[in-house]
Amino acid sequence: MAKKTTKKAAFVVILPTLKNPLMDLKEIQQLIKFVSVNGVDEVAIERKDFKLHIKKNAVQVVSAAPVAAAAPAPVAAAPAPAAAAPAAITASDDSKYIAIKSLMVGTFYRSSNPESPSFINVGDDVKPGKVVCIVEAMKLFNEIESEISGKIVKVLVDNASPVEYDQPLFLVDPS
């Protein structure tokens, strides 16, 4: 069995005990931003009565097992190349659009609550400062605002899905 393991760098930060052993919200937000911006994948902070562990990407293990039945495998593998071709065409078509990206790691929401309509839909016009979605990080709901003007042509993320820092969320036609 062939095994491929992707290693990620890990940093452990042990801070001295302070008068207040808990971190305040601002310190946690700064730590999340540090992890996102500097390409650090994992940070652990330990204080007397408080431990915080932030992990950006999990270690991925890819295993290849020997094929037991040769006949079913070609049938399952045949549709994969066909699916890849439309993706390549879509990528070239999307090059004229500008992406609105996530400013943090968290969970993407298209509306403020499940009963409310989406902030923005395909075909809607956006202007700088218009709220397009919410990204929830550690129970904080952060509004993501458009920095560009144009028309929304594609929503790239499903509602209530996890997103990474700098991940494209929407495609906007600036013309």
C-alpha positions in Angstrom: 0.0 0.0 0.0 1.4 3.4 -1.0 1.0 6.2 1.5 1.6 9.9 0.9 1.6 12.2 4.0 1.6 15.9 3.8 3.3 17.5 6.7 2.3 20.9 8.1 4.4 23.2 10.2 3.3 23.4 13.8 4.2 26.1 16.3 3.5 25.9 20.0 3.4 29.2 21.8 3.5 29.1 25.6 2.8 32.4 27.2 3.7 33.4 30.7 0.9 33.3 33.3 -0.8 36.7 33.6 -3.0 38.2 36.3 -6.0 37.3 34.1 -5.4 33.8 32.8 -8.1 34.0 30.1 -7.5 35.7 26.8 -9.7 38.5 25.8 -11.6 38.6 22.5 -9.1 41.1 20.9 -6.2 38.7 21.7 -8.0 35.8 20.1 -8.9 37.8 17.0 -5.2 38.9 16.6 -4.1 35.3 17.0 -6.5 34.1 14.3 -5.3 36.9 12.0 -1.7 35.9 12.7 -2.4 32.3 11.8 -4.2 33.3 8.6 -1.8 35.9 7.3 1.5 34.2 8.2 0.8 30.8 6.8 1.1 29.2 10.2 -1.1 26.1 10.3 -1.3 25.4 14.0 -0.9 27.4 17.2 -1.4 26.3 20.8 -1.5 28.6 23.7 -1.4 27.3 27.3 -2.0 29.3 30.4 -2.7 28.3 34.0 -6.5 27.8 33.6 -6.8 28.3 29.8 -5.8 26.4 26.7 -6.4 27.5 23.1 -5.5 25.4 20.1 -6.0 26.8 16.6 -5.5 24.4 13.7 -5.8 25.8 10.2 -5.3 22.7 8.0 -5.4 19.1 9.2 -2.7 16.7 8.1 -3.9 14.9 5.0 -3.1 11.2 4.4 -3.7 9.8 1.0 -3.7 6.1 0.6 -3.7 3.9 -2.5 -5.0 0.4 -2.0 -4.7 -2.4 -4.6 -7.7 -2.8 -6.8 -9.5 -6.0 -6.0 -12.0 -6.1 -8.9 -10.6 -4.9 -12.2 -13.9 -4.7 -14.1 -15.8 -2.1 -12.0 -12.8 0.3 -11.8 -12.7 1.4 -15.4 -16.5 2.1 -15.4 -16.1 4.3 -12.3 -13.0 6.1 -13.7 -14.5 6.9 -17.1 -16.8 9.9 -16.0 -13.9 11.7 -14.2 -12.2 13.1 -17.3 -15.5 14.3 -18.7 -16.1 16.3 -15.5 -12.7 17.9 -15.6 -13.2 19.4 -19.1 -16.1 21.7 -18.1 -14.2 22.8 -15.1 -11.3 24.0 -17.4 -13.8 25.9 -19.6 -15.4 27.5 -16.6 -12.0 28.6 -15.2 -11.1 30.4 -18.4 -14.6 32.1 -18.6 -14.2 33.3 -15.0 -10.9 35.1 -15.7 -12.7 38.3 -16.6 -14.4 38.5 -13.2 -13.2 39.8 -9.9 -13.5 37.7 -6.7 -14.8 38.9 -3.4 -12.7 36.9 -0.9 -13.0 35.8 2.7 -11.1 38.0 5.1 -10.8 35.2 7.7 -11.2 31.5 8.5 -14.7 30.6 9.6 -18.2 29.6 8.5 -19.9 31.3 5.5 -23.5 32.4 5.8 -25.5 34.1 3.0 -28.0 35.7 5.4 -28.1 37.0 9.0 -30.4 34.1 10.1 -32.1 31.1 8.4 -35.4 33.0 8.1 -33.9 36.1 6.4 -33.3 36.4 2.7 -29.7 36.3 1.3 -27.7 39.5 1.5 -26.9 39.2 -2.2 -27.9 36.9 -5.1 -26.7 36.2 -8.6 -27.7 39.1 -10.8 -27.7 41.7 -8.0 -25.6 44.8 -8.2 -23.0 45.5 -5.5 -21.1 48.7 -4.5 -18.2 49.2 -2.2 -19.4 48.9 1.4 -22.4 46.7 0.7 -22.7 43.6 3.0 -22.5 40.4 0.8 -22.3 37.7 3.5 -21.3 36.9 7.1 -18.3 34.8 8.2 -18.6 33.4 11.7 -15.4 32.8 13.6 -15.5 31.7 17.2 -19.1 32.8 17.7 -18.4 36.2 16.2 -20.4 37.1 13.1 -18.3 39.3 10.9 -20.0 41.1 7.9 -18.0 40.9 4.7 -18.5 43.9 2.5 -17.8 44.3 -1.2 -14.8 46.4 -2.1 -15.8 46.6 -5.7 -18.7 47.7 -7.9 -20.4 45.4 -10.4 -22.9 42.5 -10.8 -22.7 39.2 -8.9 -22.3 36.4 -11.5 -21.6 33.4 -9.3 -21.7 32.4 -5.6 -18.8 30.0 -5.1 -19.5 28.8 -1.6 -22.5 26.9 -0.2 -24.4 28.4 2.8 -23.0 27.2 6.2 -19.8 25.9 4.7 -16.4 26.4 6.2 -14.1 28.9 4.4 -10.4 29.7 4.5 -8.6 33.0 4.6 -8.5 34.6 1.1 -10.9 32.0 -0.4 -13.0 33.4 -3.2 -16.7 33.7 -2.1 -18.4 35.5 -5.1 -17.5 36.4 -8.6 -18.3 39.9 -9.7 -18.5 41.3 -13.3 -17.1 44.8 -12.9 -18.4 46.0 -16.3 
